[in-house]
């Protein structure tokens, strides 16, 4: 596992596409409409946030392929685990745990004690977060017209 810079963000494209496919398959509310922002725009945002020092991204590679990654943001004293993705073919190998531990270590380095993560309804990743002490804090209700 290693930190990546803005010049390597393109390596995450396959993970973001796989995340979209996963959400479209399992999500109660996102099925068929995830993501709202095109993957290329998300990658551009990652580049800007890394260049501005507003984000940190760690990647796990398997034979030079991004098997998974996590992206964190720190806003004042609150941390946001914005992305934690492991490609399906690499699940069950401890990559998710390694990425979440990396993110938690990084938050600790910044003195962050409050960490938010949003999980789409229907995503079984909730159990991973709960193992690390995350608890349900809120339900977000949205009306889309």
VOBA-1610 file (N, C-alpha, C; in pm, whole numbers, padded with zeros to 5 digits, always signed):
BEGIN
Unk+00086-00117+00000Unk+00000+00000+00000Unk+00091+00123+00000Unk+00043+00224-00073Unk+00122+00347-00080Unk+00031+00465-00110Unk+00080+00581-00076Unk+00010+00706-00108Unk+00035+00738-00254Unk-00068+00793-00319Unk-00047+00835-00458Unk-00066+00986-00468Unk-00004+01041-00570Unk-00017+01183-00598Unk-00112+01207-00713Unk-00131+01334-00743Unk-00225+01374-00847Unk-00191+01314-00983Unk-00063+01290-01008Unk-00022+01236-01137Unk-00058+01089-01156Unk-00106+01023-01049Unk-00142+00881-01060Unk-00292+00855-01042Unk-00369+00959-01028Unk-00512+00944-01003Unk-00581+00862-01112Unk-00533+00871-01234Unk-00593+00796-01345Unk-00597+00646-01316Unk-00509+00594-01230Unk-00505+00452-01198Unk-00630+00405-01121Unk-00708+00499-01070Unk-00825+00466-00990Unk-00952+00450-01072Unk-00944+00478-01200Unk-01063+00478-01286Unk-01137+00344-01280Unk-01067+00233-01292Unk-01132+00102-01290Unk-01204+00078-01158Unk-01144+00123-01048Unk-01208+00107-00917Unk-01338+00188-00909Unk-01336+00310-00962Unk-01457+00394-00959Unk-01567+00335-01048Unk-01529+00280-01161Unk-01627+00216-01249Unk-01687+00094-01179Unk-01602+00016-01114Unk-01651-00102-01041Unk-01742-00061-00925Unk-01709+00049-00858Unk-01795+00099-00750Unk-01932+00136-00804Unk-01935+00202-00918Unk-02063+00239-00980Unk-02145+00114-01014Unk-02080+00016-01071Unk-02149-00109-01104Unk-02204-00176-00978Unk-02124-00175-00872Unk-02167-00236-00745Unk-02289-00162-00690Unk-02283-00030-00683Unk-02396+00047-00631Unk-02521+00028-00717Unk-02502+00024-00846Unk-02618+00005-00935Unk-02680-00133-00919Unk-02603-00227-00868Unk-02654-00363-00849Unk-02716-00382-00709Unk-02653-00328-00605Unk-02696-00360-00468Unk-02772-00248-00397Unk-02755-00126-00442Unk-02813-00014-00368Unk-02965-00009-00382Unk-03026+00018-00270Unk-03171+00034-00267Unk-03213+00158-00345Unk-03136+00266-00331Unk-03177+00394-00386Unk-03098+00441-00508Unk-02978+00388-00530Unk-02895+00433-00641Unk-02904+00343-00762Unk-02977+00235-00752Unk-02981+00136-00859Unk-03012+00202-00993Unk-02917+00187-01085Unk-02937+00238-01219Unk-02904+00385-01240Unk-02866+00456-01134Unk-02839+00600-01153Unk-02711+00647-01084Unk-02621+00556-01053Unk-02495+00594-00987Unk-02382+00581-01088Unk-02293+00674-01095Unk-02283+00798-01019Unk-02352+00913-01091Unk-02384+01015-01018Unk-02444+01134-01080Unk-02336+01216-01150Unk-02213+01208-01098Unk-02100+01279-01157Unk-02018+01179-01237Unk-01987+01210-01362Unk-01907+01117-01443Unk-01771+01086-01378Unk-01724+00966-01397Unk-01598+00921-01338Unk-01483+01016-01370Unk-01476+01063-01493Unk-01367+01153-01533Unk-01369+01282-01451Unk-01488+01334-01423Unk-01501+01456-01340Unk-01457+01429-01196Unk-01492+01311-01145Unk-01451+01273-01010Unk-01299+01265-01003Unk-01237+01205-01103Unk-01091+01196-01106Unk-01028+01336-01113Unk-01087+01426-01191Unk-01038+01564-01198Unk-01047+01631-01061Unk-01157+01606-00990Unk-01173+01663-00855Unk-01065+01608-00762Unk-01037+01478-00773Unk-00932+01419-00691Unk-00799+01490-00715Unk-00766+01516-00841Unk-00641+01583-00876Unk-00634+01719-00808Unk-00742+01798-00818Unk-00743+01931-00758Unk-00729+01924-00606Unk-00802+01831-00544Unk-00797+01819-00398Unk-00659+01773-00350Unk-00595+01683-00422Unk-00460+01642-00386Unk-00363+01758-00404Unk-00373+01829-00514Unk-00284+01943-00538Unk-00303+02053-00435Unk-00425+02069-00385Unk-00454+02171-00284Unk-00425+02123-00142Unk-00382+01998-00127Unk-00352+01944+00005Unk-00476+01916+00088Unk-00591+01902+00023Unk-00717+01880+00094Unk-00753+01733+00105Unk-00674+01646+00043Unk-00709+01504+00039Unk-00583+01419+00049Unk-00606+01294+00081Unk-00502+01192+00086Unk-00561+01066+00024Unk-00486+01003-00066Unk-00533+00880-00129Unk-00425+00774-00115Unk-00466+00658-00066Unk-00377+00542-00059Unk-00433+00435-00151Unk-00342+00363-00217Unk-00382+00258-00310Unk-00312+00128-00274Unk-00383+00019-00294Unk-00324-00114-00284Unk-00318-00168-00427Unk-00201-00210-00465Unk-00182-00261-00600Unk-00155-00410-00597Unk-00201-00476-00700Unk-00175-00617-00720Unk-00127-00630-00862Unk+00000-00663-00878Unk+00062-00670-01011Unk+00041-00540-01089Unk+00073-00429-01025Unk+00066-00294-01082Unk-00074-00247-01117Unk-00175-00321-01076Unk-00314-00282-01098Unk-00369-00233-00965Unk-00445-00125-00967Unk-00509-00077-00845Unk-00616-00177-00804Unk-00592-00248-00695Unk-00688-00346-00644Unk-00790-00277-00553Unk-00753-00162-00502Unk-00842-00086-00415Unk-00776+00043-00371Unk-00857+00133-00317Unk-00803+00259-00267Unk-00895+00318-00163Unk-00839+00409-00086Unk-00920+00489+00004Unk-00882+00635-00017Unk-00981+00721+00000Unk-00959+00867-00011Unk-01018+00930+00112Unk-00937+01012+00176Unk-00986+01083+00293Unk-00974+01233+00271Unk-01061+01306+00339Unk-01059+01452+00339Unk-01065+01497+00483Unk-00997+01608+00511Unk-01002+01665+00645Unk-01054+01806+00633Unk-01168+01829+00697Unk-01234+01959+00694Unk-01241+02008+00838Unk-01158+02107+00870Unk-01141+02153+01007Unk-01096+02036+01093Unk-01173+01997+01192Unk-01131+01887+01278Unk-01211+01760+01252Unk-01290+01759+01145Unk-01370+01642+01111Unk-01309+01575+00988Unk-01294+01444+00997Unk-01242+01369+00884Unk-01355+01304+00808Unk-01336+01288+00679Unk-01435+01221+00595Unk-01363+01110+00520Unk-01408+00989+00541Unk-01362+00877+00461Unk-01454+00874+00341Unk-01411+00942+00234Unk-01499+00963+00120Unk-01512+00837+00034Unk-01403+00767+00014Unk-01404+00646-00069Unk-01322+00537-00002Unk-01374+00417-00006Unk-01298+00297+00025Unk-01352+00190-00069Unk-01270+00154-00165Unk-01313+00064-00271Unk-01211-00050-00284Unk-01261-00172-00291Unk-01177-00287-00324Unk-01247-00361-00438Unk-01174-00383-00545Unk-01232-00456-00658Unk-01277-00594-00612Unk-01388-00639-00667Unk-01450-00765-00623Unk-01353-00883-00624Unk-01269-00890-00726Unk-01177-01003-00737Unk-01071-01006-00627Unk-01056-00894-00553Unk-00957-00886-00447Unk-01020-00882-00307Unk-01150-00896-00299Unk-01216-00895-00169Unk-01185-01025-00094Unk-01188-01014+00038Unk-01158-01131+00121Unk-01009-01153+00142Unk-00927-01058+00096Unk-00781-01070+00108Unk-00726-00975+00214Unk-00815-00907+00286Unk-00771-00814+00389Unk-00741-00674+00340Unk-00767-00648+00211Unk-00738-00516+00155Unk-00827-00407+00215Unk-00955-00438+00234Unk-01046-00339+00292Unk-01001-00300+00432Unk-00965-00400+00513Unk-00917-00373+00649Unk-00788-00290+00645Unk-00697-00325+00556Unk-00571-00252+00545Unk-00596-00106+00506Unk-00689-00084+00415Unk-00720+00053+00371Unk-00786+00133+00482Unk-00878+00073+00555Unk-00944+00148+00661Unk-00846+00178+00774Unk-00756+00085+00803Unk-00655+00110+00906Unk-00560+00221+00861Unk-00526+00224+00734Unk-00443+00331+00680Unk-00512+00465+00696Unk-00641+00470+00662Unk-00717+00595+00674Unk-00725+00639+00821Unk-00752+00546+00910Unk-00762+00581+01052Unk-00628+00629+01106Unk-00519+00568+01062Unk-00385+00615+01103Unk-00360+00757+01055Unk-00399+00783+00931Unk-00378+00918+00875Unk-00461+01022+00950Unk-00587+00987+00982Unk-00670+01079+01062Unk-00604+01105+01196Unk-00551+01002+01258Unk-00485+01015+01387Unk-00365+01109+01378Unk-00289+01099+01270Unk-00173+01187+01250Unk-00215+01333+01245Unk-00336+01360+01196Unk-00387+01496+01187Unk-00465+01537+01312Unk-00472+01449+01412Unk-00544+01480+01535Unk-00695+01479+01519Unk-00743+01407+01419Unk-00887+01402+01391Unk-00949+01288+01471Unk-01054+01320+01547Unk-01121+01221+01629Unk-01262+01190+01580Unk-01321+01281+01505Unk-01455+01260+01450Unk-01440+01230+01301Unk-01489+01114+01261Unk-01473+01069+01123Unk-01609+01027+01070Unk-01645+01081+00955Unk-01771+01048+00890Unk-01744+00960+00768Unk-01836+00868+00745Unk-01835+00788+00623Unk-01981+00769+00582Unk-02009+00792+00456Unk-02144+00768+00404Unk-02142+00636+00330Unk-02241+00553+00360Unk-02251+00422+00296Unk-02389+00414+00231Unk-02391+00380+00103Unk-02518+00369+00032Unk-02602+00257+00091Unk-02731+00283+00103Unk-02825+00184+00154Unk-02817+00058+00069Unk-02796-00057+00132Unk-02785-00182+00060Unk-02642-00230+00043Unk-02544-00145+00075Unk-02404-00181+00061Unk-02360-00259+00185Unk-02309-00379+00164Unk-02268-00463+00276Unk-02138-00417+00343Unk-02078-00311+00295Unk-01957-00257+00358Unk-01983-00203+00498Unk-02110-00182+00530Unk-02145-00132+00663Unk-02081-00220+00771Unk-02082-00349+00752Unk-02028-00440+00854Unk-01878-00416+00876Unk-01804-00383+00770Unk-01662-00351+00786Unk-01645-00228+00874Unk-01720-00124+00845Unk-01708-00001+00924Unk-01747-00023+01069Unk-01850-00102+01091Unk-01894-00130+01228Unk-01787-00205+01306Unk-01709-00289+01242Unk-01599-00359+01309Unk-01497-00262+01365Unk-01487-00145+01304Unk-01391-00044+01347Unk-01455+00061+01438Unk-01578+00037+01481Unk-01642+00125+01578Unk-01733+00231+01521Unk-01749+00236+01389Unk-01843+00332+01331Unk-01984+00292+01370Unk-02066+00391+01400Unk-02205+00367+01437Unk-02296+00457+01353Unk-02418+00409+01331Unk-02516+00489+01258Unk-02535+00621+01330Unk-02525+00729+01256Unk-02540+00862+01315Unk-02661+00932+01259Unk-02693+00907+01133Unk-02804+00978+01070Unk-02852+00901+00947Unk-02973+00926+00910Unk-03027+00882+00782Unk-03043+01007+00698Unk-03000+01001+00575Unk-03016+01114+00486Unk-03130+01083+00391Unk-03231+01165+00395Unk-03346+01148+00307Unk-03335+01248+00193Unk-03363+01204+00073Unk-03350+01293-00043Unk-03471+01275-00132Unk-03521+01387-00182Unk-03626+01387-00281Unk-03565+01435-00411Unk-03566+01353-00513Unk-03515+01391-00644Unk-03632+01403-00739Unk-03637+01514-00807Unk-03747+01538-00901Unk-03694+01559-01040
//
